Amino acid sequence: MDTLLKLHQATKTIPNESDLDNTILDHLDLTIRKGDFVTVLGGNGAGKSTLFNSITGTSLLTSGTVTLSGQEVTNWQEEKRAKYISRVFQDPKMGTAPRMTVAENLLLALKRGKKRYILPRKLKEQRTRFEKICESIGNGLEKHLDTPTGHLSGGQRQSLSLLMATLTQPDLLLLDEHTAALDPKTSKKLMALTDQVIEENQLTCLMITHRMEDALVYGNRLIVMENGKIKLDLNKEEKAKLTLEDLFVLFEEEQVSPGI
Ligand SMILES: Nc1ncnc2c1ncn2[C@@H]1O[C@H](COP(=O)(O)OP(=O)(O)OP(=O)(O)O)[C@@H](O)[C@H]1O
């Protein structure tokens, strides 16, 4: 088994107002193989984003370890991990610099994990490539290479965020409800694009979603989180047998809101 990411006994506690430790990740063990596309479900507050924050180094674990490509990165800062990990957030505003143009944002994305600055010469050199990349997603983004991203629609901006996150083929792609803020049609399109980009680039991906159908349809593995733990971990075959009804029943039993 070619392991890409391993969390061992990952625990995150944060003191609450009454000064008691609030356990958000609870001795969680998770192993992700290279090429896995794992969908992550869980009710509000289950610890999904905290899991991502612990993987990216946005927030460090209280105890336990994170290993990436065989190297322990538990105490690495976010900037150092950014060379290997890309993340797309729910909010279209999070992934792009609003005053910079689409082309400038793409150029910055080429420098993920390195010192980032814009050279007009480099911008010119990459223009044809950027046009082609934007064309490939079929929503007219190529006509907006010189448009500040703040002027784009939410859908265009999220597709740009996805392109930026995958431009340099990260070892690990984290999608944090990246289609949730879009209307159903745009969300569907972005999800299909996401699947295509992951497949074409053979990326390893973890995708948090509240859309149970997406969690079933996409990926080769499904995990369900509850109270900072992994409640259910299904492989491709097990996932193929699962129905939407099964998932609804599971969430009802656990009395956690599916959030859809
Ligand atoms: N910095 C923090 N300080 C205090 N509590 C926090 C902090 N970060 C997260 N929590 C708490 O930890 C729990 C898990 O939060 P997290 O955002 O990881 O859940 P989630 O599964 O991503 O939820 P959602 O689906 O609502 O986004 C929640 O109860 C949240 O309030």
The ligand as an SDF file (V2000), in Angstrom:
LIG
                    3D

 31 33  0  0  0  0  0  0  0  0999 V2000
  -10.7780   27.6190   17.3950 N   0  0  0  0  0  0  0  0  0  0  0  0
  -11.7920   27.0270   18.0120 C   0  0  0  0  0  0  0  0  0  0  0  0
  -12.1230   27.3700   19.2910 N   0  0  0  0  0  0  0  0  0  0  0  0
  -13.1340   26.7670   19.9470 C   0  0  0  0  0  0  0  0  0  0  0  0
  -13.8790   25.7830   19.4000 N   0  0  0  0  0  0  0  0  0  0  0  0
  -13.6050   25.4080   18.1590 C   0  0  0  0  0  0  0  0  0  0  0  0
  -12.5470   25.9900   17.3940 C   0  0  0  0  0  0  0  0  0  0  0  0
  -12.5040   25.3820   16.1870 N   0  0  0  0  0  0  0  0  0  0  0  0
  -13.4990   24.4840   16.1910 C   0  0  0  0  0  0  0  0  0  0  0  0
  -14.1470   24.4950   17.3580 N   0  0  0  0  0  0  0  0  0  0  0  0
  -15.2820   23.6250   17.7420 C   0  0  0  0  0  0  0  0  0  0  0  0
  -14.9440   22.3050   17.3690 O   0  0  0  0  0  0  0  0  0  0  0  0
  -16.0660   21.6090   16.8660 C   0  0  0  0  0  0  0  0  0  0  0  0
  -15.7470   21.0750   15.4890 C   0  0  0  0  0  0  0  0  0  0  0  0
  -15.6410   22.1590   14.5720 O   0  0  0  0  0  0  0  0  0  0  0  0
  -15.3640   21.9450   13.0310 P   0  0  0  0  0  0  0  0  0  0  0  0
  -15.4190   23.2950   12.3770 O   0  0  0  0  0  0  0  0  0  0  0  0
  -14.1450   21.1540   12.8340 O   0  0  0  0  0  0  0  0  0  0  0  0
  -16.6290   21.0680   12.6110 O   0  0  0  0  0  0  0  0  0  0  0  0
  -17.1760   20.7010   11.1830 P   0  0  0  0  0  0  0  0  0  0  0  0
  -17.4250   19.2370   11.1890 O   0  0  0  0  0  0  0  0  0  0  0  0
  -16.2780   21.2080   10.1200 O   0  0  0  0  0  0  0  0  0  0  0  0
  -18.5650   21.4560   11.1800 O   0  0  0  0  0  0  0  0  0  0  0  0
  -19.4080   22.1750   10.0000 P   0  0  0  0  0  0  0  0  0  0  0  0
  -20.0150   21.0830    9.1850 O   0  0  0  0  0  0  0  0  0  0  0  0
  -20.4330   22.9370   10.7520 O   0  0  0  0  0  0  0  0  0  0  0  0
  -18.4860   23.0510    9.2280 O   0  0  0  0  0  0  0  0  0  0  0  0
  -17.2150   22.5870   16.9140 C   0  0  0  0  0  0  0  0  0  0  0  0
  -17.9570   22.3560   18.0660 O   0  0  0  0  0  0  0  0  0  0  0  0
  -16.5430   23.9340   16.9550 C   0  0  0  0  0  0  0  0  0  0  0  0
  -17.3200   24.8880   17.6250 O   0  0  0  0  0  0  0  0  0  0  0  0
  1  2  1  0
  2  3  1  0
  2  7  2  0
  3  4  2  0
  4  5  1  0
  5  6  2  0
  6  7  1  0
  6 10  1  0
  7  8  1  0
  8  9  2  0
  9 10  1  0
 10 11  1  0
 11 12  1  0
 11 30  1  0
 12 13  1  0
 13 14  1  0
 13 28  1  0
 14 15  1  0
 15 16  1  0
 16 17  2  0
 16 18  1  0
 16 19  1  0
 19 20  1  0
 20 21  2  0
 20 22  1  0
 20 23  1  0
 23 24  1  0
 24 25  2  0
 24 26  1  0
 24 27  1  0
 28 29  1  0
 28 30  1  0
 30 31  1  0
M  END
$$$$
